[in-house]
């Protein structure tokens, strides 16, 4: 890699999402919004690489790239082309519309885009909680969708290494999708197109990437007041005191609980010492593989051990999934629930229906939170990324299918189309407020035009990770849950400014970005995070408190031997070779 190319890469700031749970809870997610790369692409060059791989036959029936760039230069395909687009299937409680592959909005895309250009648009449901397995099964059946999209660099890097993705010609993309490429240029994203020194990726934008304000934790403010508190506690020790009072007041297992699995599990950002040690940050600081063997992870798990042994979590949490936690909150059995803020939130609608007198608050991220003397927890968090969903093109896609995918990205990027997909229909999904901005209808249940999760975000994430007017106050007003007995605008806005202050003061650091692939992550990463860590984590959570320290030492060594040491060593090698970003 040329030195000036690497310097350009390392100058680009990457940030990412986090999952903080109920302790810090000022940001975080069960589904990370974006990650730093284990195989970060280098700065894109002007030279166009070779076109598609051997698995992508050039059987195009369409004309060469049009002389007129963009939509004005498009013509319908002579023979119908099938375009398959992934969309997350979040289960019945998380989808919004019940069938993610066939609903009003998928049909709207077909009628307004597909029919015009002789493209058959098909959506492919991808299980949100098991993305990699679904893609692996599709790949095994030679049935990958035309577009392969995800929020995490390491997943795209894995797909490229496993042969799922083909390269594309940048100049051809610019000709077919100039608006989309121009957005990438404006957002500073054109430097992230490469994997293995070839152009594989395009990507949507992510507003306010230095925070994670759209993911918040709601809590039972009435329970808090019942326990004698006027404000949400600011340390782990104070939280334990509150939880004890909740149990005394008859709230059994107030923290509910579910099994831990997958990428982003047990992120330890709030348990680290700040300022961070740069080598520790580079070798064990990413959110993808839980950092068992580190001091921060030890503090996190010791706190989980305390919660379990104190009876604050369901003793069978390891058998339960996230939907059961959601049900506990709705049914008035759980103190907190975390989720992405949206103008339409079925969980909150259901909560107030079941608890008409319920009083909720939002945990606000604040600099007032301090390191706990016992558990070390702080309000530190992992911010979002500068980019949203990353898009690759399947090796099984023909030249025409590749072109159809690029056309779709350009069509979706047009203001009028993106507006309709994000906001819906006036008088049905939204109405205009006094300020002239659209305001979503809070409860769309039962509508034929009901939008999917978070106002259809899983359909338009290829362009942007969140809708934005370019003004934080207006943007929060747009996503503030509507039609509820309580208003959360002030708290959500305060949470944003609290996160921004922490970021500016060095308490929200970017994960280390690697300008080379980490083979050990490809070899051991999935097994570590999906098999080994959940098993060891449960042992550490459920052991007797006096056994914790010795067990942590034993299981840490076993975890290192299972592949994590190889990951650390290879990351350190790249760090020492100058192939990484530096800690800000």
N, C-alpha and C positions, 0 to 999 in steps of 0.2 A: 504494500500500500504506500502510495506516495506520501511524503511527510506533510505537504500542504493540504492534501485531502483529509488526512487524519486530524489535522489541526482544525479544519472546518467542522468536521464531525464532532470533535470534542468541545467545540465552542457552542454547539447547539444544546440548549437546556432541555433535559427531559425530566418530567415529573410523573407521579403515578398515584394510583388509588390505594386505599387501605381499608382494613376492617378492624375497628377498635372495640366493638362490643359495647357492653353496658358500662364499662369503667370510665374510659375517656369519652367515647361516644360522640365526640364533636365532629367526627368524620369517620368514614369506613364503610365497608360493604361486605356482604357475603359473596358478591360477584365483583371482582376487581374491575375497575373501569379501564385500566391500561397498565402496562408493565414496561419496565426497562428491558433491554434486549440481552439475551445470552448470545445472540448472533447479530449484533447491530449492523445495519447496512452502512456503507461508506457514502460520502457525498456523491450524488448523481452527476455523471459527466454528460457533456453534450453529445458525445458519440453514442449512436444507437447500437445496442448489442444484437446478437443474432436473434432471430424471431423465436418461434415456438420449438418445443422439444420434439423428439421422435414420436411421442405418444399423441401428438396433436397433428393429425393429417391436414394438409392444406387443400381441402376439397371445397374451397369457397366458390359459391355460385354468385357472389356479389361482385360489383365493380371494384376497382382499386379505390384507395382513399380519395374522397371527393376534393376537387380544387377549392371549393368553398368550405371553410372550417365550420364545424358545429352543425346544429340542427338544420340550418338553411341548405346545407349541402347533402343532407340525407335523402336516400330513396328507399322505398320498400324493398325487402328482399324478394327476389324472383320466386324462390321457393321458401315455404314457411320454415323459420328457424326457432328452435326451442331454447329458451333462456331459463335456467334454473337458478334461483336466488335463495340463499339460506335465511331463515327467520327463527329466532329463538322460540322454543316451546317451553313455557314456564309452568306448565300444569294448569289445572282448572282455576285455581285461585289467583294465578299471576298473569294470565294471558289477556284479560279484558274480554276481547271477543273469544268465543270458545274454540273455534277452529282456526289456527294460525295460517293454515295453508289455503283455505277457501272461505272468504268472507266478503263483506261489502267492499273493503279496501283493496283486497287482491283483485277483485273483479273490476274495480275502478281503474287500477293500473292497466289491466288488460284492455279495457275499453278505450282509455285515453292515451296509451302508449303502444301496447302490443298490436292492437288491431290496425293502427295507422301504418305500421312498418312491417306487417306480416310476421310478427314475432309471437310465439305462444309462450306466455310468461307463466312459469310454475314456481311456486314457493315450496321449499323443502324445510320441514320442521327439524330443528336441532335442539336436543334436550339441553337446556341452559346449564344444568348442574353436571352434565357429563359430555361436554363438547367433544373432547378428544376421542372418546369411544365412538361416538356417532360418526365422526369423520373417518375414523379408521374402518368402521364397518362399510361405509359408503365406498371408500377407496378399495377395499377388498372385493367389492361387487362391481368395480369399475363404474360406479354411479355417483361420483362426486358432482356436486352442483357446479355450474359454470363459474360462479363466484364463490370463493372460499374466504370468509371474513371472520375476524375476531378482534378483540381489543388488546390482546397480549402479543408482544413481539416474539416471545419464545415459542408460542404455538405456531406462528407463521414460519419461524425458522425451522421448527421440527417438520412441518409439512413440506418445506422446501427440501430438507435433507432426506425425507422419506419419498420424495418424488411426486408429491401431490400437485405441485405448482409448475407452471411454465413461465418463461420470460415473456416480456412484451416489448414492442418497439415504442420508445418514448415519443418520437416524432409522430408516429401513427396515432397514439393516444391524444396528443395535443390537437391533431387535426379533427378527430372524431369528438373529443370532449374538451374543448378549449376553456369552457367556463369552470369545469371541475379542476383542470390543471391550474388555471389562474388563481383559484381559491387556495390550492396547495402552495403556490408561489407567495401569495399574500400572507399566509399563515406560517411561512418558513418550513414547509414540510417536504419540499422536493429533494432534500438531502437524505431522506429516509427510504428511498425506493429500492435500495439494493439489498440483496442477500447473496452471499458468496460472490460478491463483485459483479453481479448481474442484476438488471432491473426486473424485479418481481412484483413490487407493491405500489399501490396508490392508496391514499387515505383521506378520511374526512377530518374535519377540524374539531377542536374541543375548547369552547369558551371558558375563561376563568380557570385555566389549567393549574394555577398555583394554589388552588384550594380543592376541597371536595365537599362543597357546601350543600350539594343536592342530596346527599345521603345523611340522614339524621336519625336520632333516637328519640322516640316519644316515651314519656313516663307518666305514671299515675300521680298527678299532682295532688289529688285528693288523698291518696295513701300517704304521700310525703307529709302533708299537713296533719293528717291523723297521727303520724308518728312524732309530731312535735317539731318538724323542720319548716323553716320559712324559705330556704333556698336549697337547691340541689347540692349535695356534698362535693367538696373539691379535692379530697384525698381518698385513697383506698381504705384507710383506717376509719374515716368518717362513714364511708359507704357500708362497711361491715357493721357498724353501729346501727345504721339505718335499717339494713336487712334484718338484723336481730329484732328490731322493734316491729318490722312488718310481720315477722313470724309470730311474735307475741300478740299481735293484733288479729291473728287468725288467717293470715295469708300464707297458705302452705306452698312451699317451693316457689317463692315469688319471682325467681329468675328463670323459671321454666327450664329449658335446656334441650339441646339436640346434639346429635353426633357431629364430630368434626371430620371434614374430609375435603380433598381437592385443593386447588391453588388458592392462595390467600388465607389459608387457615392459620389462626393464632399468630397474627402479625404482632411483632413486639415493639413497634415504634415508640409506644408510650412507656416502655420499661427500660429504654436505653439511657445511657449517660450522655449528656450534652455539655459541650460539643463532642461529637462522636470521634472515636479513633478511626482514622482514614482506612487503615488496613482491615480492621474489623468490618467497617462499612462496605468495603469493596468485596470481601470474601464471603461474608455471611449476611449481608444487609438487604438482599432482595426479598420480595414477598412471596415468590413462587414456591420455594422449598423452605419449610419451617426450619428455623435455625437451632434445632436441638443441639446442645453442647455449648451454647453461648450463655453468658451471664444474664442477658436480657430475657432469653427464653426461660431460664430457670426462675426468674422473678415472676414472669407471667404465669407459669405453671404452678408455682407455689401458691399464688393467689387463687388459681382455679381449684387447687387441692383444698384450700381453706373454705371456699364457697361450697364445695361438695361435702366436706366433712362437717360443715356447720348446718347442713340441711337446707341451703338456700336454692339448690338446683335439684331437679327431679333425679332421684337415684338411678333411674333407668334412662338417663339422657342419651346414652350410647346406642339405644335402640330406636331413638326418635329422630324424625327429620324436621326440616324447617317449617313445614306446613303445620305441624303439631304445636310449635311455639306460637305461630300466628294464631291458631285456634285458641290457645290458652289466653292470649292477649284479648282477642275478640270476646271471649266468654268471661272476662273479668278475673282471670286466674294468674295473670303475669303482670309484673310491675313495668316492664319495658317492652318495646318492640322497635326494631330498626328497619328502615327502608328508604327507597328513593322518593323524594318529594315530587308530587305530581298534582295537577289541578283536579284530577279524578283519582281517588284512592279508595278502592273497594274495602281494604282492611279497616280504614277509619270509618267509612260509611257503616260497615257492619258493626264496628265497635260501638258507635253511638246508638245504633238500633237496639243492640243488646244491653247497653248501659246508658240510658237516656240522661242520667244524672252524673255520668262520668266526667271527670275533670282531668284534662291532659296538659302536659307541658312538653317543651322541647329542650333537650340538653344543649346548652350553649357553650361552644368552645371559647375559652377565655385564658388570657395570660395569667390570671389569678391562680390557676391551678398550678400546684407545685409538686416537686418530687416527694413522694411519700417516704417517711423515714424507714418504714418496715418493708414495703413492697416496691418502692422505687417508681411507682406509676406517675406519669405526668400527662399533660394535655397534648403532647407531641403527636403528630399524625403524618400520614403519607399523602401528599397532594396528588392531584390528577396529572394527566399527561398533556402535552401540547397537541397531541393528535387524538382523534377518536378511533373509530373502527378502521382497521387496516384490511385492504382488499387485495386478494391474489386471484389468479385465474387458473382453473383446473387444467391439468395436463390432458384430460380427456376432452377438453373443449376444442371444437374445430375452429378454423379461422372465422367463419361466419358467426359462430357462437361467441367468440371473443369480441368481435365487432359489436354484436348485439348487447353484450355486457357493458362495453364502453358507452354505447348509445344510451343505455339505461341510466348509467351514472350521470351523464350529461343532462338527460331529460329530468331526472330527479333533482338536479342541482338548480334548475330554473326556479326563480322566485315563486311563480304562480303555482307550480306543481308541489314544491316543498311546503308552501303555505297550506295548501289543501291537505297534504298528507299529515302535517303536524297539527293543524287546528281543526280540520274537518269541514263541516258545512255550517254556514251561518244559520242560526235559528234552530239548529239540531245539536251540533257539538260545541258551538260557541256563540257568543253574542258580543257585540262591541260595547266597551265600557265608555264612561264619560270622557276618558282621555283619548279615545279613538283606537285604543289597542284591543285586540280580541281577549275575551275572558271565557275560559272553557266552562262547559256545563259540568257541574260536579259529579252528578250521578247519571251515567248513560246506560245503566242496566236495562236490558230489554229492547234497546233500540236496534233496528236492523243495521244502522250506521255506527253502532258502538265501536269506538276505537280500541285498539289493542293496548298492551301494557304501556303505561306512561305516555299516553297520547300518541300511540303508534311508533314509539321510538325504535322498536326493533325493525321497522320497515325503512326508516329514514336515517338510521345511524351511519349508513355508508357515506352520507354527506356531512352530518354534524352530530356530535354526541348529545347536544342539548339545543333547544331553540333559544334564540337570543335576539333582543332588540338592540343590543350594544350598550345597555345601561343596566347596572345590577339591580337597582330598585325596581325598574320595570320588569326585568327578567324574573325576579323573585315573586313579584305580584302575579306574573303569568303562570307560575308553577304552584303558587300557594293553594293548598287544597280548598276547593269550593264546596258550598252547600252544607257546611258543618256547623254545629252549634258554637264552636270556638274558632278563633282566627289565629294563625301561627305566623303571620307575616313578620312581625317585629322580632320574634325569636329567630326565625330563619335568617333574616338580615343580620342580626347581631352575631349569629353563628358564622356567617360569611366573613364579617369584619374581624372576628376573633381569630379565625383561621388565617386570614391575610396577615394579621399582626404577628402571629407565631411564625409564619413562613418568612416574613421579612426579618425576624430576629433569630433565624437559624434553627428553629425547632420543628421544621418540616423539610427534610432533605430529600433530594432526588436519589433514587437507587442508582448504583453504579452502572454505567453503560459500557458494554464491551464492544470493541471494534473488531472482534474475531469470535468465532463460534467456540462454545465450551462443550467439548465432546462428552465430558463426564456428566453434564446436565442431561444430554440426550440419552446417555446410557443408564443413568441411575435416577434421574429426577422424578419420573412418574412413579416408580416403585417407592421411593422415599416418601413422597408427599401423599400417596394414595393408599399405601399398604403399611409401611414401617412406622411412619410417624403416628397415624391414628391409633395403632396398637400400643405404642409406647406412651403416647399421650394419655390414653385411658388408664394405663397402669399408674402413671404418676398422679393423675387426678384422684384416683380412688384408693391409693395406698394410705396407710396411717401417717399422720403428719410427721411423727418421729422417724419414719422410714424414708421420707422424701429425699433428703440430701444424698444418702448413700445410693438410693435407687436412681436418682438423676445422674450420678457419676457413672454408674454401671451402664445404663441405657444410652447415655451420651456416647460412650466408647463403642457400643454396639452399632449405634447409628452412624458414627464415623466410619466404622469398618464396613458398613453396608453400602458405602459409596459417598457419604457426605465429605469425608476427608479428601477423596479424589476431586470432588467439586471445589472444595476450598483451595487445594493445591493448584489446580489449573487456573482458577480465578486469580490467585496470587501471582502465578507466572505471567499472565496477561497484564496484570497491574504493574508489576515490576518492569515489564517490557514497554511500558508507556502506551498500551493499547486500550486504555480506559479513560473515562472522564475522571475528574478530580472532585473531591468533596468541597462544595462551596463554603 
